[in-house]
Amino acid sequence: MKGKDRDKDRWLTKVRMPYEGTFSRMRKRTWYRGTMKNQFEGFLEALAFNFKRLVKIKTPPLEFKPLEE
């Protein structure tokens, strides 16, 4: 494209990048019929994903202590 705004594209890529990975790991299909059930399922999936990520982020480093004899 001749009039393509490359600076805008770079900015949009930086803004979207953290979220694209998150959504790519979530399921694309649902098991339920109806808007309320599907919204609730999406909410629970996002909650579970965030809890898993929180556990990985907030886990303290392992400390190895020598065995006392």
N, CA, C and O atoms as a Maestro MAE file, in Angstrom:
{
 s_m_m2io_version
 :::
 2.0.0
}

f_m_ct {
 s_m_title
 :::
 protein
 m_atom[276] {
  # First column is atom index #
  i_m_mmod_type
  r_m_x_coord
  r_m_y_coord
  r_m_z_coord
  i_m_residue_number
  s_m_chain_name
  s_m_pdb_residue_name
  s_m_pdb_atom_name
  i_m_atomic_number
  :::
  1 25 0.830 -1.181 0.000 1 A "MET " " N  " 7
  2 3 0.000 0.000 0.000 1 A "MET " " CA " 6
  3 2 0.873 1.242 0.000 1 A "MET " " C  " 6
  4 15 1.864 1.315 0.727 1 A "MET " " O  " 8
  5 25 0.511 2.199 -0.801 2 A "LYS " " N  " 7
  6 3 1.316 3.408 -0.912 2 A "LYS " " CA " 6
  7 2 1.168 4.301 0.313 2 A "LYS " " C  " 6
  8 15 2.164 4.833 0.804 2 A "LYS " " O  " 8
  9 25 -0.046 4.476 0.816 3 A "GLY " " N  " 7
  10 3 -0.275 5.403 1.920 3 A "GLY " " CA " 6
  11 2 -0.277 4.732 3.293 3 A "GLY " " C  " 6
  12 15 -0.908 5.227 4.226 3 A "GLY " " O  " 8
  13 25 0.418 3.620 3.414 4 A "LYS " " N  " 7
  14 3 0.396 2.865 4.664 4 A "LYS " " CA " 6
  15 2 1.154 3.616 5.758 4 A "LYS " " C  " 6
  16 15 2.260 4.109 5.538 4 A "LYS " " O  " 8
  17 25 0.546 3.694 6.931 5 A "ASP " " N  " 7
  18 3 1.152 4.389 8.062 5 A "ASP " " CA " 6
  19 2 1.906 3.358 8.919 5 A "ASP " " C  " 6
  20 15 1.310 2.710 9.779 5 A "ASP " " O  " 8
  21 25 3.189 3.212 8.684 6 A "ARG " " N  " 7
  22 3 3.988 2.182 9.356 6 A "ARG " " CA " 6
  23 2 4.177 2.487 10.849 6 A "ARG " " C  " 6
  24 15 4.257 1.565 11.661 6 A "ARG " " O  " 8
  25 25 4.246 3.735 11.204 7 A "ASP " " N  " 7
  26 3 4.380 4.090 12.624 7 A "ASP " " CA " 6
  27 2 3.136 3.671 13.410 7 A "ASP " " C  " 6
  28 15 3.238 3.168 14.529 7 A "ASP " " O  " 8
  29 25 1.982 3.881 12.821 8 A "LYS " " N  " 7
  30 3 0.735 3.469 13.472 8 A "LYS " " CA " 6
  31 2 0.684 1.943 13.613 8 A "LYS " " C  " 6
  32 15 0.252 1.432 14.646 8 A "LYS " " O  " 8
  33 25 1.123 1.217 12.582 9 A "ASP " " N  " 7
  34 3 1.140 -0.236 12.638 9 A "ASP " " CA " 6
  35 2 2.080 -0.742 13.730 9 A "ASP " " C  " 6
  36 15 1.742 -1.687 14.444 9 A "ASP " " O  " 8
  37 25 3.244 -0.133 13.868 10 A "ARG " " N  " 7
  38 3 4.183 -0.528 14.934 10 A "ARG " " CA " 6
  39 2 3.573 -0.271 16.309 10 A "ARG " " C  " 6
  40 15 3.702 -1.098 17.212 10 A "ARG " " O  " 8
  41 25 2.919 0.858 16.465 11 A "TRP " " N  " 7
  42 3 2.295 1.186 17.746 11 A "TRP " " CA " 6
  43 2 1.188 0.193 18.075 11 A "TRP " " C  " 6
  44 15 1.115 -0.299 19.201 11 A "TRP " " O  " 8
  45 25 0.321 -0.111 17.101 12 A "LEU " " N  " 7
  46 3 -0.755 -1.061 17.324 12 A "LEU " " CA " 6
  47 2 -0.210 -2.443 17.676 12 A "LEU " " C  " 6
  48 15 -0.779 -3.133 18.523 12 A "LEU " " O  " 8
  49 25 0.874 -2.852 17.043 13 A "THR " " N  " 7
  50 3 1.474 -4.143 17.343 13 A "THR " " CA " 6
  51 2 1.957 -4.187 18.782 13 A "THR " " C  " 6
  52 15 1.757 -5.191 19.466 13 A "THR " " O  " 8
  53 25 2.581 -3.131 19.250 14 A "LYS " " N  " 7
  54 3 3.061 -3.086 20.635 14 A "LYS " " CA " 6
  55 2 1.911 -3.111 21.630 14 A "LYS " " C  " 6
  56 15 2.034 -3.705 22.702 14 A "LYS " " O  " 8
  57 25 0.798 -2.477 21.290 15 A "VAL " " N  " 7
  58 3 -0.350 -2.439 22.188 15 A "VAL " " CA " 6
  59 2 -1.046 -3.801 22.234 15 A "VAL " " C  " 6
  60 15 -1.447 -4.253 23.306 15 A "VAL " " O  " 8
  61 25 -1.191 -4.452 21.093 16 A "ARG " " N  " 7
  62 3 -1.936 -5.709 21.026 16 A "ARG " " CA " 6
  63 2 -1.123 -6.928 21.438 16 A "ARG " " C  " 6
  64 15 -1.706 -7.944 21.815 16 A "ARG " " O  " 8
  65 25 0.191 -6.862 21.380 17 A "MET " " N  " 7
  66 3 1.040 -8.023 21.583 17 A "MET " " CA " 6
  67 2 0.797 -8.752 22.905 17 A "MET " " C  " 6
  68 15 0.710 -9.980 22.875 17 A "MET " " O  " 8
  69 25 0.681 -8.089 24.073 18 A "PRO " " N  " 7
  70 3 0.478 -8.847 25.308 18 A "PRO " " CA " 6
  71 2 -0.847 -9.610 25.348 18 A "PRO " " C  " 6
  72 15 -0.942 -10.644 26.009 18 A "PRO " " O  " 8
  73 25 -1.856 -9.118 24.658 19 A "TYR " " N  " 7
  74 3 -3.174 -9.744 24.708 19 A "TYR " " CA " 6
  75 2 -3.347 -10.835 23.670 19 A "TYR " " C  " 6
  76 15 -4.115 -11.774 23.883 19 A "TYR " " O  " 8
  77 25 -2.655 -10.730 22.559 20 A "GLU " " N  " 7
  78 3 -2.801 -11.718 21.496 20 A "GLU " " CA " 6
  79 2 -2.385 -13.097 21.991 20 A "GLU " " C  " 6
  80 15 -3.046 -14.088 21.678 20 A "GLU " " O  " 8
  81 25 -1.306 -13.178 22.752 21 A "GLY " " N  " 7
  82 3 -0.852 -14.468 23.263 21 A "GLY " " CA " 6
  83 2 -1.853 -15.086 24.215 21 A "GLY " " C  " 6
  84 15 -2.057 -16.300 24.211 21 A "GLY " " O  " 8
  85 25 -2.476 -14.255 25.028 22 A "THR " " N  " 7
  86 3 -3.465 -14.749 25.984 22 A "THR " " CA " 6
  87 2 -4.663 -15.339 25.260 22 A "THR " " C  " 6
  88 15 -5.099 -16.442 25.590 22 A "THR " " O  " 8
  89 25 -5.198 -14.633 24.291 23 A "PHE " " N  " 7
  90 3 -6.373 -15.118 23.578 23 A "PHE " " CA " 6
  91 2 -6.058 -16.316 22.699 23 A "PHE " " C  " 6
  92 15 -6.941 -17.131 22.433 23 A "PHE " " O  " 8
  93 25 -4.822 -16.439 22.244 24 A "SER " " N  " 7
  94 3 -4.487 -17.577 21.393 24 A "SER " " CA " 6
  95 2 -4.472 -18.873 22.196 24 A "SER " " C  " 6
  96 15 -4.630 -19.947 21.616 24 A "SER " " O  " 8
  97 25 -4.286 -18.806 23.512 25 A "ARG " " N  " 7
  98 3 -4.258 -20.012 24.344 25 A "ARG " " CA " 6
  99 2 -5.640 -20.451 24.798 25 A "ARG " " C  " 6
  100 15 -5.793 -21.559 25.311 25 A "ARG " " O  " 8
  101 25 -6.636 -19.620 24.623 26 A "MET " " N  " 7
  102 3 -7.986 -19.958 25.063 26 A "MET " " CA " 6
  103 2 -8.710 -20.746 23.971 26 A "MET " " C  " 6
  104 15 -8.371 -20.659 22.790 26 A "MET " " O  " 8
  105 25 -9.709 -21.512 24.391 27 A "ARG " " N  " 7
  106 3 -10.492 -22.288 23.429 27 A "ARG " " CA " 6
  107 2 -11.304 -21.364 22.529 27 A "ARG " " C  " 6
  108 15 -11.714 -20.277 22.937 27 A "ARG " " O  " 8
  109 25 -11.523 -21.806 21.320 28 A "LYS " " N  " 7
  110 3 -12.257 -20.988 20.356 28 A "LYS " " CA " 6
  111 2 -13.742 -21.361 20.291 28 A "LYS " " C  " 6
  112 15 -14.564 -20.555 19.854 28 A "LYS " " O  " 8
  113 25 -14.089 -22.576 20.721 29 A "ARG " " N  " 7
  114 3 -15.467 -23.042 20.624 29 A "ARG " " CA " 6
  115 2 -16.064 -23.178 22.018 29 A "ARG " " C  " 6
  116 15 -15.349 -23.291 23.013 29 A "ARG " " O  " 8
  117 25 -17.381 -23.164 22.063 30 A "THR " " N  " 7
  118 3 -18.071 -23.320 23.337 30 A "THR " " CA " 6
  119 2 -18.979 -24.533 23.287 30 A "THR " " C  " 6
  120 15 -19.324 -25.027 22.214 30 A "THR " " O  " 8
  121 25 -19.356 -25.000 24.456 31 A "TRP " " N  " 7
  122 3 -20.203 -26.181 24.561 31 A "TRP " " CA " 6
  123 2 -21.676 -25.813 24.713 31 A "TRP " " C  " 6
  124 15 -22.549 -26.664 24.540 31 A "TRP " " O  " 8
  125 25 -21.953 -24.577 25.029 32 A "TYR " " N  " 7
  126 3 -23.299 -24.211 25.433 32 A "TYR " " CA " 6
  127 2 -24.030 -23.418 24.365 32 A "TYR " " C  " 6
  128 15 -23.418 -22.857 23.456 32 A "TYR " " O  " 8
  129 25 -25.359 -23.383 24.492 33 A "ARG " " N  " 7
  130 3 -26.185 -22.534 23.647 33 A "ARG " " CA " 6
  131 2 -26.710 -21.410 24.512 33 A "ARG " " C  " 6
  132 15 -27.133 -21.634 25.646 33 A "ARG " " O  " 8
  133 25 -26.685 -20.221 23.989 34 A "GLY " " N  " 7
  134 3 -27.184 -19.077 24.733 34 A "GLY " " CA " 6
  135 2 -26.060 -18.141 25.131 34 A "GLY " " C  " 6
  136 15 -24.949 -18.571 25.441 34 A "GLY " " O  " 8
  137 25 -26.363 -16.879 25.115 35 A "THR " " N  " 7
  138 3 -25.361 -15.852 25.383 35 A "THR " " CA " 6
  139 2 -24.873 -15.877 26.819 35 A "THR " " C  " 6
  140 15 -23.671 -15.780 27.064 35 A "THR " " O  " 8
  141 25 -25.785 -16.005 27.772 36 A "MET " " N  " 7
  142 3 -25.393 -15.957 29.185 36 A "MET " " CA " 6
  143 2 -24.451 -17.101 29.550 36 A "MET " " C  " 6
  144 15 -23.456 -16.888 30.243 36 A "MET " " O  " 8
  145 25 -24.754 -18.294 29.096 37 A "LYS " " N  " 7
  146 3 -23.918 -19.452 29.414 37 A "LYS " " CA " 6
  147 2 -22.542 -19.313 28.779 37 A "LYS " " C  " 6
  148 15 -21.535 -19.647 29.404 37 A "LYS " " O  " 8
  149 25 -22.488 -18.826 27.550 38 A "ASN " " N  " 7
  150 3 -21.204 -18.660 26.873 38 A "ASN " " CA " 6
  151 2 -20.373 -17.558 27.517 38 A "ASN " " C  " 6
  152 15 -19.156 -17.694 27.638 38 A "ASN " " O  " 8
  153 25 -21.011 -16.471 27.930 39 A "GLN " " N  " 7
  154 3 -20.273 -15.416 28.617 39 A "GLN " " CA " 6
  155 2 -19.717 -15.922 29.943 39 A "GLN " " C  " 6
  156 15 -18.585 -15.603 30.310 39 A "GLN " " O  " 8
  157 25 -20.511 -16.710 30.658 40 A "PHE " " N  " 7
  158 3 -20.065 -17.256 31.931 40 A "PHE " " CA " 6
  159 2 -18.896 -18.213 31.722 40 A "PHE " " C  " 6
  160 15 -17.940 -18.197 32.497 40 A "PHE " " O  " 8
  161 25 -18.961 -19.049 30.679 41 A "GLU " " N  " 7
  162 3 -17.859 -19.965 30.389 41 A "GLU " " CA " 6
  163 2 -16.586 -19.183 30.047 41 A "GLU " " C  " 6
  164 15 -15.502 -19.528 30.518 41 A "GLU " " O  " 8
  165 25 -16.713 -18.147 29.240 42 A "GLY " " N  " 7
  166 3 -15.547 -17.326 28.896 42 A "GLY " " CA " 6
  167 2 -14.958 -16.654 30.123 42 A "GLY " " C  " 6
  168 15 -13.738 -16.566 30.261 42 A "GLY " " O  " 8
  169 25 -15.820 -16.179 31.015 43 A "PHE " " N  " 7
  170 3 -15.358 -15.556 32.251 43 A "PHE " " CA " 6
  171 2 -14.579 -16.559 33.104 43 A "PHE " " C  " 6
  172 15 -13.516 -16.232 33.632 43 A "PHE " " O  " 8
  173 25 -15.105 -17.773 33.238 44 A "LEU " " N  " 7
  174 3 -14.423 -18.782 34.051 44 A "LEU " " CA " 6
  175 2 -13.099 -19.218 33.415 44 A "LEU " " C  " 6
  176 15 -12.119 -19.455 34.122 44 A "LEU " " O  " 8
  177 25 -13.069 -19.323 32.101 45 A "GLU " " N  " 7
  178 3 -11.813 -19.663 31.428 45 A "GLU " " CA " 6
  179 2 -10.764 -18.584 31.655 45 A "GLU " " C  " 6
  180 15 -9.608 -18.889 31.948 45 A "GLU " " O  " 8
  181 25 -11.161 -17.334 31.522 46 A "ALA " " N  " 7
  182 3 -10.224 -16.230 31.748 46 A "ALA " " CA " 6
  183 2 -9.759 -16.203 33.200 46 A "ALA " " C  " 6
  184 15 -8.589 -15.934 33.472 46 A "ALA " " O  " 8
  185 25 -10.661 -16.478 34.124 47 A "LEU " " N  " 7
  186 3 -10.305 -16.516 35.543 47 A "LEU " " CA " 6
  187 2 -9.297 -17.625 35.823 47 A "LEU " " C  " 6
  188 15 -8.309 -17.410 36.525 47 A "LEU " " O  " 8
  189 25 -9.545 -18.803 35.276 48 A "ALA " " N  " 7
  190 3 -8.621 -19.926 35.472 48 A "ALA " " CA " 6
  191 2 -7.258 -19.621 34.852 48 A "ALA " " C  " 6
  192 15 -6.222 -19.919 35.445 48 A "ALA " " O  " 8
  193 25 -7.262 -19.031 33.664 49 A "PHE " " N  " 7
  194 3 -5.998 -18.686 33.002 49 A "PHE " " CA " 6
  195 2 -5.214 -17.684 33.848 49 A "PHE " " C  " 6
  196 15 -3.999 -17.813 33.995 49 A "PHE " " O  " 8
  197 25 -5.902 -16.688 34.403 50 A "ASN " " N  " 7
  198 3 -5.223 -15.679 35.211 50 A "ASN " " CA " 6
  199 2 -4.693 -16.266 36.521 50 A "ASN " " C  " 6
  200 15 -3.619 -15.879 36.982 50 A "ASN " " O  " 8
  201 25 -5.441 -17.198 37.123 51 A "PHE " " N  " 7
  202 3 -4.946 -17.842 38.337 51 A "PHE " " CA " 6
  203 2 -3.692 -18.664 38.056 51 A "PHE " " C  " 6
  204 15 -2.743 -18.636 38.839 51 A "PHE " " O  " 8
  205 25 -3.684 -19.393 36.946 52 A "LYS " " N  " 7
  206 3 -2.502 -20.172 36.577 52 A "LYS " " CA " 6
  207 2 -1.299 -19.244 36.370 52 A "LYS " " C  " 6
  208 15 -0.192 -19.531 36.826 52 A "LYS " " O  " 8
  209 25 -1.533 -18.145 35.685 53 A "ARG " " N  " 7
  210 3 -0.449 -17.194 35.425 53 A "ARG " " CA " 6
  211 2 0.027 -16.545 36.717 53 A "ARG " " C  " 6
  212 15 1.225 -16.322 36.892 53 A "ARG " " O  " 8
  213 25 -0.904 -16.239 37.629 54 A "LEU " " N  " 7
  214 3 -0.552 -15.628 38.898 54 A "LEU " " CA " 6
  215 2 0.321 -16.554 39.728 54 A "LEU " " C  " 6
  216 15 1.270 -16.108 40.372 54 A "LEU " " O  " 8
  217 25 0.003 -17.840 39.714 55 A "VAL " " N  " 7
  218 3 0.801 -18.811 40.464 55 A "VAL " " CA " 6
  219 2 2.216 -18.850 39.914 55 A "VAL " " C  " 6
  220 15 3.174 -18.923 40.684 55 A "VAL " " O  " 8
  221 25 2.365 -18.803 38.603 56 A "LYS " " N  " 7
  222 3 3.689 -18.835 38.000 56 A "LYS " " CA " 6
  223 2 4.464 -17.557 38.310 56 A "LYS " " C  " 6
  224 15 5.670 -17.608 38.551 56 A "LYS " " O  " 8
  225 25 3.783 -16.418 38.305 57 A "ILE " " N  " 7
  226 3 4.458 -15.142 38.524 57 A "ILE " " CA " 6
  227 2 4.837 -14.956 39.987 57 A "ILE " " C  " 6
  228 15 5.949 -14.515 40.278 57 A "ILE " " O  " 8
  229 25 3.937 -15.283 40.919 58 A "LYS " " N  " 7
  230 3 4.130 -14.999 42.328 58 A "LYS " " CA " 6
  231 2 4.834 -16.109 43.108 58 A "LYS " " C  " 6
  232 15 4.992 -15.989 44.323 58 A "LYS " " O  " 8
  233 25 5.253 -17.170 42.453 59 A "THR " " N  " 7
  234 3 5.910 -18.253 43.157 59 A "THR " " CA " 6
  235 2 7.286 -17.784 43.633 59 A "THR " " C  " 6
  236 15 8.089 -17.309 42.830 59 A "THR " " O  " 8
  237 25 7.561 -17.913 44.931 60 A "PRO " " N  " 7
  238 3 8.884 -17.500 45.422 60 A "PRO " " CA " 6
  239 2 9.947 -18.460 44.909 60 A "PRO " " C  " 6
  240 15 9.655 -19.624 44.634 60 A "PRO " " O  " 8
  241 25 11.169 -17.982 44.780 61 A "PRO " " N  " 7
  242 3 12.234 -18.867 44.294 61 A "PRO " " CA " 6
  243 2 12.489 -19.998 45.291 61 A "PRO " " C  " 6
  244 15 12.300 -19.839 46.497 61 A "PRO " " O  " 8
  245 25 12.911 -21.113 44.773 62 A "LEU " " N  " 7
  246 3 13.195 -22.267 45.618 62 A "LEU " " CA " 6
  247 2 14.494 -22.047 46.385 62 A "LEU " " C  " 6
  248 15 15.484 -21.564 45.836 62 A "LEU " " O  " 8
  249 25 14.468 -22.406 47.648 63 A "GLU " " N  " 7
  250 3 15.677 -22.328 48.466 63 A "GLU " " CA " 6
  251 2 16.084 -23.734 48.854 63 A "GLU " " C  " 6
  252 15 15.279 -24.494 49.392 63 A "GLU " " O  " 8
  253 25 17.318 -24.078 48.584 64 A "PHE " " N  " 7
  254 3 17.820 -25.390 48.939 64 A "PHE " " CA " 6
  255 2 18.662 -25.244 50.193 64 A "PHE " " C  " 6
  256 15 19.664 -24.530 50.205 64 A "PHE " " O  " 8
  257 25 18.241 -25.932 51.249 65 A "LYS " " N  " 7
  258 3 18.974 -25.898 52.499 65 A "LYS " " CA " 6
  259 2 19.679 -27.230 52.690 65 A "LYS " " C  " 6
  260 15 19.109 -28.283 52.405 65 A "LYS " " O  " 8
  261 25 20.901 -27.190 53.167 66 A "PRO " " N  " 7
  262 3 21.602 -28.453 53.375 66 A "PRO " " CA " 6
  263 2 20.943 -29.249 54.512 66 A "PRO " " C  " 6
  264 15 20.438 -28.681 55.480 66 A "PRO " " O  " 8
  265 25 20.963 -30.545 54.369 67 A "LEU " " N  " 7
  266 3 20.401 -31.405 55.407 67 A "LEU " " CA " 6
  267 2 21.305 -31.398 56.628 67 A "LEU " " C  " 6
  268 15 22.522 -31.544 56.518 67 A "LEU " " O  " 8
  269 25 20.704 -31.228 57.769 68 A "GLU " " N  " 7
  270 3 21.482 -31.237 59.012 68 A "GLU " " CA " 6
  271 2 21.548 -32.667 59.524 68 A "GLU " " C  " 6
  272 15 20.533 -33.356 59.617 68 A "GLU " " O  " 8
  273 25 22.755 -33.100 59.855 69 A "GLU " " N  " 7
  274 3 22.933 -34.460 60.376 69 A "GLU " " CA " 6
  275 2 23.370 -34.429 61.794 69 A "GLU " " C  " 6
  276 15 23.571 -35.480 62.401 69 A "GLU " " O  " 8
  :::
 }
 m_bond[275] {
  # First column is bond index #
  i_m_from
  i_m_to
  i_m_order
  :::
  1 1 2 1
  2 2 3 1
  3 3 4 2
  4 3 5 1
  5 5 6 1
  6 6 7 1
  7 7 8 2
  8 7 9 1
  9 9 10 1
  10 10 11 1
  11 11 12 2
  12 11 13 1
  13 13 14 1
  14 14 15 1
  15 15 16 2
  16 15 17 1
  17 17 18 1
  18 18 19 1
  19 19 20 2
  20 19 21 1
  21 21 22 1
  22 22 23 1
  23 23 24 2
  24 23 25 1
  25 25 26 1
  26 26 27 1
  27 27 28 2
  28 27 29 1
  29 29 30 1
  30 30 31 1
  31 31 32 2
  32 31 33 1
  33 33 34 1
  34 34 35 1
  35 35 36 2
  36 35 37 1
  37 37 38 1
  38 38 39 1
  39 39 40 2
  40 39 41 1
  41 41 42 1
  42 42 43 1
  43 43 44 2
  44 43 45 1
  45 45 46 1
  46 46 47 1
  47 47 48 2
  48 47 49 1
  49 49 50 1
  50 50 51 1
  51 51 52 2
  52 51 53 1
  53 53 54 1
  54 54 55 1
  55 55 56 2
  56 55 57 1
  57 57 58 1
  58 58 59 1
  59 59 60 2
  60 59 61 1
  61 61 62 1
  62 62 63 1
  63 63 64 2
  64 63 65 1
  65 65 66 1
  66 66 67 1
  67 67 68 2
  68 67 69 1
  69 69 70 1
  70 70 71 1
  71 71 72 2
  72 71 73 1
  73 73 74 1
  74 74 75 1
  75 75 76 2
  76 75 77 1
  77 77 78 1
  78 78 79 1
  79 79 80 2
  80 79 81 1
  81 81 82 1
  82 82 83 1
  83 83 84 2
  84 83 85 1
  85 85 86 1
  86 86 87 1
  87 87 88 2
  88 87 89 1
  89 89 90 1
  90 90 91 1
  91 91 92 2
  92 91 93 1
  93 93 94 1
  94 94 95 1
  95 95 96 2
  96 95 97 1
  97 97 98 1
  98 98 99 1
  99 99 100 2
  100 99 101 1
  101 101 102 1
  102 102 103 1
  103 103 104 2
  104 103 105 1
  105 105 106 1
  106 106 107 1
  107 107 108 2
  108 107 109 1
  109 109 110 1
  110 110 111 1
  111 111 112 2
  112 111 113 1
  113 113 114 1
  114 114 115 1
  115 115 116 2
  116 115 117 1
  117 117 118 1
  118 118 119 1
  119 119 120 2
  120 119 121 1
  121 121 122 1
  122 122 123 1
  123 123 124 2
  124 123 125 1
  125 125 126 1
  126 126 127 1
  127 127 128 2
  128 127 129 1
  129 129 130 1
  130 130 131 1
  131 131 132 2
  132 131 133 1
  133 133 134 1
  134 134 135 1
  135 135 136 2
  136 135 137 1
  137 137 138 1
  138 138 139 1
  139 139 140 2
  140 139 141 1
  141 141 142 1
  142 142 143 1
  143 143 144 2
  144 143 145 1
  145 145 146 1
  146 146 147 1
  147 147 148 2
  148 147 149 1
  149 149 150 1
  150 150 151 1
  151 151 152 2
  152 151 153 1
  153 153 154 1
  154 154 155 1
  155 155 156 2
  156 155 157 1
  157 157 158 1
  158 158 159 1
  159 159 160 2
  160 159 161 1
  161 161 162 1
  162 162 163 1
  163 163 164 2
  164 163 165 1
  165 165 166 1
  166 166 167 1
  167 167 168 2
  168 167 169 1
  169 169 170 1
  170 170 171 1
  171 171 172 2
  172 171 173 1
  173 173 174 1
  174 174 175 1
  175 175 176 2
  176 175 177 1
  177 177 178 1
  178 178 179 1
  179 179 180 2
  180 179 181 1
  181 181 182 1
  182 182 183 1
  183 183 184 2
  184 183 185 1
  185 185 186 1
  186 186 187 1
  187 187 188 2
  188 187 189 1
  189 189 190 1
  190 190 191 1
  191 191 192 2
  192 191 193 1
  193 193 194 1
  194 194 195 1
  195 195 196 2
  196 195 197 1
  197 197 198 1
  198 198 199 1
  199 199 200 2
  200 199 201 1
  201 201 202 1
  202 202 203 1
  203 203 204 2
  204 203 205 1
  205 205 206 1
  206 206 207 1
  207 207 208 2
  208 207 209 1
  209 209 210 1
  210 210 211 1
  211 211 212 2
  212 211 213 1
  213 213 214 1
  214 214 215 1
  215 215 216 2
  216 215 217 1
  217 217 218 1
  218 218 219 1
  219 219 220 2
  220 219 221 1
  221 221 222 1
  222 222 223 1
  223 223 224 2
  224 223 225 1
  225 225 226 1
  226 226 227 1
  227 227 228 2
  228 227 229 1
  229 229 230 1
  230 230 231 1
  231 231 232 2
  232 231 233 1
  233 233 234 1
  234 234 235 1
  235 235 236 2
  236 235 237 1
  237 237 238 1
  238 238 239 1
  239 239 240 2
  240 239 241 1
  241 241 242 1
  242 242 243 1
  243 243 244 2
  244 243 245 1
  245 245 246 1
  246 246 247 1
  247 247 248 2
  248 247 249 1
  249 249 250 1
  250 250 251 1
  251 251 252 2
  252 251 253 1
  253 253 254 1
  254 254 255 1
  255 255 256 2
  256 255 257 1
  257 257 258 1
  258 258 259 1
  259 259 260 2
  260 259 261 1
  261 261 262 1
  262 262 263 1
  263 263 264 2
  264 263 265 1
  265 265 266 1
  266 266 267 1
  267 267 268 2
  268 267 269 1
  269 269 270 1
  270 270 271 1
  271 271 272 2
  272 271 273 1
  273 273 274 1
  274 274 275 1
  275 275 276 2
  :::
 }
}
